Amino acid sequence: MRTFAKPKVVVSKCMEFAACRYNGDQINEPTVKKLADYVEFIPICPEMEIGLGTPREVVRLVSDGDENKLIQPKTNEDLTLQMTEFANEFLGDIGEVDGFLLKNRSPTCGITDAKVYSGIEKSPVIRNGSGIFATRIEYFFPLKPREDEGRLRNFVLREHFFTHLFTISEFRSVKQMKSKSELILFHAKNKYLFMAYDQVKVKQLGRIVANHDHLSIEQVIENYERALDELFINPAKPTSHMNVCQHVFGYFSKHLTKAEKDHFFQLLDQYQNQKIPLSSVLGILHSWCHRFENEYLLNQTYFEPYPIGLIAISDSGKGRALS
């Protein structure tokens, strides 16, 4: 089993950390609870940070042309500037951070599903949008993984978030060491994971590592990090997973019996037709890695991109990934 660096994750404080919702509640959130053993959480409640107590009068997003304002209808107070200034200061000073896990539908933390009203009181919802704090996160950290707890109930999105999060967390140690050999090692052991996401981007990453322009190691690492975050913009597609599985199969094909080969391609066909999860295909490939003692493949992060303890038994029928 792999050992993993602990990602630094900003999390909405109301989820498992404090009773700080507008109504004085604390939310029991299974994903946050499960992640607690594997990440370093940085809990924050933006509304409390700008002086709103708990319980407190509700705040809402109100449309103002192309922008949204954060308004407290009971007091008619416009809190937009206070929230924006707090967010700018907090995010500007936070330093290295690997990701964000926020409360959905919140007028401050909602990523895409915060309700936007046409007016302050007794007004209809006219669209969904991003909370004020979440909007500033997108500005400061546009490519870092960020999700809300609602979307993470979807297995494919949850796996994508975990994979991105733990990959860039490990890369952070490469950045700190500023070592070409460590960068080469990182790139090599992530080869098939990266191929499952974007083969074109993998080639770009390879060229950055090769450094034919003789750039400084600092510049190489900066370029690599930018391309790495771009690699994870979208979840990996099933067709890409199939391509990677066939690449890995190529290492063993000449050593396998016809029956074993036929069985593998039957599994691949069943995965393509969404009859079985990807984990069924990966399981047999990983067993062959051990059987034929292929250390290069055994070191590939593709087989364990994030801690196995984060996989729930209910995920077994979904697999990596029926998307």
N, C-alpha and C positions, 0 to 999 in steps of 0.2 A: 504493500500500500504506500501511496505517496505521502510525503509530509508537505503541509501547505503553510505558506506565510499567511498571517492574519490580515485581511483587508481592513482598511479604515472606512467605516460606513456612517454617514450622517443619517439619523433616523428620527422620525417624528416622535417626540417624547411621550405623547399620549398612548403610544402602542407599547405596552408592557413596562414602561419606565415610571410614569407618574399619572396621577389623576388630575389631568390638566385640560381636559376637553372643556368646551364652553359650558357644558352642563355638569361639570365636576366629575365626569367618569374617566376611568382608565380602560383602554381597550385590550382585551385578550387577543393576541395575534399569533397564531401558531408558527408562521414563517419566521417572525422576529424571534420567538422563543427558541426555535430550532437553530437559528443562526448564531445565537448568543455564545455558543461554545466555539465558534469558528471565526468570528470577526471581532474587531474592536469597534464597538458602537460609540457614536458621538451623538447623544440625545439632545434634541432642541425643540422648543415650542416657540415659534416666532411670535405668536400673539402674546404670550406671557412676557417675552423678552422686551416688548415695547410697552409694558406696563399694564396690560389687561389682566385682571385677576381671574380666578376660577372659583365657582362658576361666574360667568360673565354674560353680558348681553351679546347676542349674535352679531357677527359681521358678515357682510356679503359683498360680492363683486357687482358693481353697477357699471353698465356700459356708458362710456363717454367718447363717442365717436369711434375711432379705431383703437382706443385704449380702454382699459378697465380701471376703475377706482375701487379702493377698499373702504366701504362705508359701514358705520354702525348705525342702523336705522333708528334705534331707540333714542340716541343722542344727536343724530344727524352729523356725527363727527366723521371727517374725512381722514382716514389713517394711512392713506397711500404713501405719503412722503415719509412718515415715521417707519413704516414697514420696509420701504425701499432703502432708506438709509441704514437701518439695522442689517438688512440682508447684505448690502454692499460691504459693510464693515466686517460682518461675520465671515462671509465667503472670501473676502479679500485677505483676511488674516489667518485662515484655517490651515494653510500650507498644503502638504500632500494629503489627498483624500482619494479613495478608490471608487466610491459610489454613494448613491443616495436611495433610501427606502422611506417613502413618504406616505402620509395619510391621504387616501383618495377623497375626492369630492370636497376637499377643504378649500376655502377661499384664499388661504395662504399657501398650503402645501400641495393642493391638487395639481397633478401634472398635466392632464388633458380634460378632466371631467368635472371641474369646478363650475357650478351654475353661475351664469352671468345674467343679471336681471336688467330690465329696461329702465327701472327707476328705483327709488329708495324704498318706498312702501307700497304694498299691495300691487306689485307690478309683476308681469309674467317673465318667465325665463325665456330668453331669446337665443341663447346658444350656450355651449360649454367652452371652457377655456382653461388657462393655467392660472394657478394662484400667484399672488404677488411674489412670495418667497421662491416658489418653483420657477418663476420666470427669470429671476436673477441667477438661479442655479444654472439654467440653460445658457445664460450669458457668460458666466464665469467658467463653467465646465461643460461646454457644448457636446463633447464626445464621451464623457464619463457615463458609466451605466447608472441609470436612475429609473426607478419603478415605484408604483404604489402597491399596497398590499392586496388591493382588489385584482389587479391584473396578474399578480403572481399566483393566483389560484389556477391560472392556465399553465399546464405543464410545460409547454414549449417556451413560453415567455419566461417562466421561472428558471428552466434549465439554461436558457440563453443568458439571463441575468447572472446566474451563478458562474457560468463559464467565463463570461467577460470579467466579472469581478475578481475571481481568483487568478485569472491569467495576468491581469495588469498589476495585481498585488505582488505576484512573484516577480514581475518585471521591475517593480520598484527597487528590489534589492540589486538588480543588474545596474540600474541607474546609479545607485549609491556607490557601487564598487568601481564604476567607470572602467570596466575591464572588457577588452575586445574578446578575450577567450570566453568570458561568461556570456557575452552577447551571442557568440557563435553557438555555445551550448544551449542557451535558451531557445534560439531559433531552430536548432536541429531537433530538439525533443518535442517541439510544438508543430513540427512540419505537417503531420497528418491532421491535427486539429485545425490548423490554419487552412489547409486545403479544403476541408469540409465547409469552410465559410466563404472563401474567395480565392480561386487559384491565381487570378491576375494579381491580386494584392500580395499573395505569397511570393510571387516573382519579384515584385517591387521591394518587399522586405529583404529578399535575398540579395538584391542589388545594393541595398543600403548597407547590409552587413559586409558585402565584398569591398565596399568603399574604394572603388576605382579612382575616385577624385581625391583621395588622400586627405579627407576632412579630419578634423580633430575628433577624438572619441566623444567629446561632449556634443558636437554637432551631429555625429552619427546616431547617438542615442536619442537626441531630440527628434531627428527625422524618423527614426524607427518607432518611437512612441506615438507620433502623430499618425503614421500609417497603421500601427497596431490598433489604435482606437477606431480608425476608419474601417478596419477589417470587420469589426463587431457591430457595425451600424444595424445590420439586419440578421435575424436568426439564420442558421445553416438550413439549406434546403435538402429534402430527402434525396433528390437526384445527386447532390454533391456527396452526401453520405455514401450512396451506392458506389460512386466513383472511387472514394477513398477505400471502401471495403474491398473493391476489386484490386486496387493497388497493393493492399496488404496481402490479399490472397495470393498475389503473384510471387511472394516470397516463398510460399509453401507448395505451389501447385505441382511441381515436379516430384515432390515427395509423397503426394497423397494418392490414395487409390481412386479408381473411377467412381466407386460408390460414395466416397467422401466428397469428391468434387461435385457430383450430382446433388448430394445433400446440401452443400453450400449454396449452389445456384438455386435450388428449390427455396431455401430460406430467403435468399435475396429477392426472388420473385414474390414471395409472400409478403416481404417487407414493402416492396414496390406497390403491391396491391392493398396495403394497409391491413393485412391479416395478422401480422405479428409486429412487435416493437423492434426498433433497431438493436436493443440490448440482446435480443436473441441471436442476431448476426454477429455482434461484437463478442458475445460469449464464446462462440466456437473459434473465432479468429484469435482471441486472447489465449484460449487453451492451446492452440497450435504454436503461439509464441513461446509458451512454456515447454511444450513437447519438443520443439526443435531448438530450444535454448537460444532464441534470437534476442540478444540483449538490446540491440538497437530498437526493436519494436516494443520490447518490454518497458523501455524507458519513455515511450511515447505517451504524452498527456492525453491523447485522444481516447484512451481506454478509461481514464479517470480524470476528467477535467476539473472536478471539484470534489470535496470530501464525500465519500460514500454515505456518511451519516446524515447527509441532507436529502437523501432519497427516501421517500416514504413508501411503505408497502403498497399504498394506493397508486403509486406511480408505475408499478410493474407492468400494468396493462397498457400504459401509454408509451413508455420506452423513449429512447433517444432516437428519433422523435417522430411521431406520426403527425407531421405538419404538412 
